[in-house]
Amino acid sequence: MTGEYRLLPGLLKALVFASVLSGTLRHDSVDRQHATQH
């Protein structure tokens, strides 16, 4: 377990990047649905 601490910064960056990316993708799809409905 002690040797895995070196992976933490990269893992956190990947996690933040993935959450931001999924948030923007979800926002885009919601906007697209509203645009097609009106």
N, C-alpha and C positions, 0 to 999 in steps of 0.2 A: 504493500500500500504506500510505503514511503517514496518509492521511485516514481510513482504516478503523478506526483505533484508538479512535475515538469510539464505535464500535458494540460494542466488546468487552464493557463492563460489562453492557449489555442482553443480549448474546448469552450471556454466562456465566450470568446470572440465568435466562434461558430454558432453558439446558441443565440447570442444577440443578433447576429446577422440573419439567422433563420427566422427568428421571431419578427424582426423588422420586415423581412421579405414576405413572410406569410401575411403580415398585417397590411402591407401595401397591395398584395395580390387580392386579398379579401376585399379591400376597399375598392379596387378597380372593378371587381366582379359585381359588387353591390351597385356602383355607379352605372355600370353597363346595364344592369337589370332595370334600374329606374329609367334610364334613357330609352330603353326599348318599350317600356310599359306606357310611357306618356305619348 
